[in-house]
Amino acid sequence: MMGMMGRQGYGSQPGSPQVQEVTADMPVSSEQALETAQRYLDTYLPGVKVEEKADAFYGYYTLDIQRDGAIVGMLSVNGYTSQVFLHTWHGDFIEKSSE
């Protein structure tokens, strides 16, 4: 079954979650996404910081956010508009998988 994003960028077998390299160019760079995300956090969640790396996906970047060095959530930055989406639907962060 395909979700909203279909199977583009994933392994060829249905259910195979192997993400391949993102090749589409986005006008917003990962550095700009980090800066935009931090400005958002400074305004709406003072004391929360973005991690130093933005993971690129098709059309957006995803970043972990931290308070006092511990991950407390996640947000995304649109790679075309710089709009920030705070991920509230995940619930509380439990742990990060090494996969």
C-alpha positions in Angstrom: 0.0 0.0 0.0 1.4 3.4 -0.9 1.1 6.4 1.4 0.9 10.1 0.4 4.4 10.1 -0.9 4.1 6.9 -3.0 7.2 4.7 -3.4 9.5 7.3 -4.9 12.9 7.2 -3.3 12.4 3.9 -1.6 13.5 0.3 -2.4 11.8 -1.3 -5.3 10.0 -4.0 -3.3 6.8 -3.0 -1.6 7.3 -2.6 2.2 11.1 -2.0 1.7 11.9 1.2 3.6 15.4 1.6 2.2 15.7 5.4 1.5 17.9 6.3 -1.4 19.8 9.5 -1.9 17.6 12.6 -2.5 18.4 14.0 -6.0 15.9 16.8 -6.4 17.4 20.3 -5.9 15.6 22.5 -3.4 16.0 26.3 -3.3 16.3 26.2 0.5 19.7 24.8 1.5 20.2 22.6 4.6 22.0 25.5 6.2 19.1 27.9 5.6 16.7 25.2 6.9 18.8 25.0 10.2 18.7 28.8 10.5 15.0 29.0 9.8 14.2 26.3 12.3 16.3 27.9 15.0 14.5 31.3 14.5 11.2 29.5 14.8 12.3 27.8 18.0 13.7 31.0 19.5 10.2 32.6 18.9 7.9 29.8 19.9 10.0 27.4 22.1 12.7 29.5 23.8 15.6 27.3 25.1 15.0 24.6 22.5 17.8 24.2 19.9 18.1 22.3 16.6 20.6 19.6 16.1 23.5 20.5 13.8 22.3 18.3 10.9 19.2 18.6 8.7 18.1 15.3 7.0 16.9 16.0 3.4 13.9 14.2 2.1 11.8 15.0 -1.0 10.8 18.6 -0.7 11.7 19.1 3.0 14.3 18.8 5.7 13.7 17.1 9.0 15.6 18.1 12.2 15.7 16.8 15.8 15.2 19.4 18.4 16.9 19.4 21.8 16.5 21.0 25.3 19.6 20.7 27.6 21.2 18.3 25.1 18.3 15.8 25.1 16.1 15.3 22.1 12.6 16.5 22.8 11.0 16.4 19.4 11.3 16.9 15.7 10.3 19.5 13.1 10.5 19.9 9.3 11.3 22.8 7.1 9.8 23.0 3.6 12.7 23.0 1.0 10.8 25.3 -1.3 9.0 27.8 1.0 11.0 27.5 4.3 7.7 26.9 6.2 8.3 25.2 9.5 6.2 22.2 10.6 6.6 21.2 14.3 5.9 17.4 14.5 3.3 17.2 17.3 1.8 14.0 16.1 4.7 11.8 17.3 4.0 12.2 21.0 6.8 12.2 23.5 10.3 11.2 22.3 11.4 7.8 23.7 14.7 7.0 21.9 16.5 7.3 18.6 17.2 4.1 16.6 20.7 3.7 15.2 19.3 2.2 11.9 
